[in-house]
Structures are given as C-alpha cells and as structure tokens.
Amino acid sequence: MEVIIEKIYQGVLNGDREIVIDSVQEAINAKIPADVILKESMMPAMAECGRLFEEGEYFVPELLIASRAMQGGMVLIKPLLITENVKSMGKIVIGTVKGDLHDIGKNLVGMMLEGAGLQVIDLGSDVDAEKFVEAVKTNDADLVGMSALLTTTMENMPVIINAIKEAGLKDHVKILVGGAPLTQAYADKIGADGYAPDASQAAKMAVNFLSEKKNNLT
Ligand code: B1M
C-alpha cells in the first residue's frame, strides 16, 4: 500500500497527471479506501506544494499542474466517496467566492455533501453575491456553502451574506463557510451560521442544519 500512496504523492507533487491517474486506479484496484488515498497521498502532497510555494521553490505554474494532477485522481475516487442511491435530504448551493479561483477544497466539500445525501448545486469559483442569491431563489435551497482560500477574498463573504439578507432569504437558508484562512471567530463576526475546518465536518454540519430545520417544521 505504501508504495502506491507514495507514487500518488510524488505524482501530485511533480504535477504528473498520468502517473496520478494510473496510480489512483492501481490503489482502487488494490482496495485501498478512497478516503485513505485522499488523506494520505493527495492532500499532504498539495500541502507540500503550498509549503514549497511559500519557500519560493514552486511558482503558480507548478501549483496549477499539481492541482490538475490532483483533480485527475479526484475524478476516479469521487464515485467511491459518494454513497450511491442516497435520497436527497435537502439542497445546498456552493461556490468559491468572488475573486477566488481555488476550487479543489470546495469540490471536495461538494463530494462529501453529496456523499451525505444532499443535492449540491455547484456554482464553481469566482462567484459573486448576485449569482448566490439567484441560485438560492431558483433552486429553493436550504443551505449556502461558501469557500475562500485567500485572505483578500474571504472579505467577500460578508458581502454575499448581506446580499442574501437584503433579498429576504436569510430566514430560509443557513450559511456555512470554510477555507484555509477562515476561523470560527471570523465566521461569527460575519454572521455565518457555521464554520467547518474540513470537508467531512462541513458535511456533518450541513446534515445537522437540515435535521434542525426538519424538527422545527414538525
Ligand atoms: Co493559491 N494560494 N494562489 N493557487 N494555492 C494558496 C491558498 C496560498 C496559501 C499559498 C501560499 O502562499 N502558501 C496563498 C494564499 C495566501 C493568503 O491569502 N493567505 C495562495 C496565493 C497567494 C495564490 C495567488 C494569489 C498566487 C499568485 O497569483 N501570485 C493566486 C490567486 C488566484 C485567485 O484565486 N485569484 C493563486 C493561484 C493558485 C492556483 C490557480 C495556481 C492553484 C489553484 C487551482 C485550483 O484550485 N483549481 C493554487 C493552489 C493549488 C494553492 C495551494 C497550494 C493549495 C490549495 C488546495 O487546493 N489545497 C494553496 C496552499 C495551501 O493550501 N497549502 C494556495 C487542498 C484543498 C483540499 O484544501 O482548499 O484548504 P483547502 O480545502 C479544505 C479546507 O480549507 C476546507 O475543506 C477542504 C478539504 O478538507 N474547506 C471548506 C474549503 N472550503 C470549504 C468550505 C466549507 C467548509 C470547509 O463550507 C462551505
């Protein structure tokens, strides 16, 4: 197992999409659980890319090819992370906020939410307040999930929350936020209903919000 995990790790680090795809398939065939593949190879490799970027050894092109390599592997493990035939418990609109192109974490959160039985409407990255509001209305969403990876773009979160309030939708949706620079204190400050540090906790929190909503209706 360790050899395959190491191959995936190195593949992401070196931005070698083919190696990542082949090795992830090899890991799946060897019955290594999808969450182990993710947490022990791809996520640490991406964290190492970040460290190398901070130290000036990696630049934006290296980050880009590493993330493409990781996305190649994610396509293969996505169906395994998602439990099939789960009836939708509720709807969540998710997106990375305006000005921010980082979508790997948001995609992971989306997968975990689907795995937890939610219907996910993914607006992609660089999403402004207007698009969030429109999507909540047209999909009659129960929840909104916002992601930000930059200290500059996390400041767009309160703008989106205010737009949701101004549109008169705040009583209908719970707002969940996350992303590396965020904290519980920041989430409280901007009036979000919840903060989750990782994808699995985001899914747990979303399920709790939906259960609370259901209990309040009965
Ligand atoms: Co960028 N980048 N990047 N980057 N990049 C960071 C974020 C940075 C920390 C790197 C560094 O300096 N060490 C830094 C931000 C510094 C800061 O603001 N404090 C940075 C920078 C500076 C930049 C640029 C400005 C660089 C430049 O151009 N000079 C630029 C900005 C572009 C833009 O967005 N406008 C930029 C560009 C890029 C790429 C496009 C090259 C690429 C993104 C590709 C893509 O996403 N498609 C990229 C990458 C890959 C990174 C790093 C290396 C990895 C991010 C990642 O995917 N992590 C990152 C360094 C790092 O994080 N160590 C970095 C893996 C992912 C699984 O984790 O996204 O944290 P994460 O998601 C986690 C949790 O945060 C949480 O759950 C996820 C899974 O457990 N979570 C949520 C996320 N969203 C959530 C939502 C929730 C709940 C939980 O509820 C809804």
Boltz pocket constraint, residues with backbone or C-beta under 6 A from the ligand:
constraints:
  - pocket:
      binder: B
      contacts: [[A, 43], [A, 46], [A, 47], [A, 49], [A, 50], [A, 51], [A, 53], [A, 54], [A, 60], [A, 61], [A, 63], [A, 64], [A, 67], [A, 94], [A, 99], [A, 100], [A, 101], [A, 102], [A, 103], [A, 104], [A, 105], [A, 106], [A, 108], [A, 109], [A, 144], [A, 145], [A, 146], [A, 147], [A, 148], [A, 149], [A, 150], [A, 151], [A, 152], [A, 176], [A, 177], [A, 178], [A, 179], [A, 180], [A, 181], [A, 195], [A, 196], [A, 197], [A, 198], [A, 199], [A, 200], [A, 202]]
      max_distance: 6.0
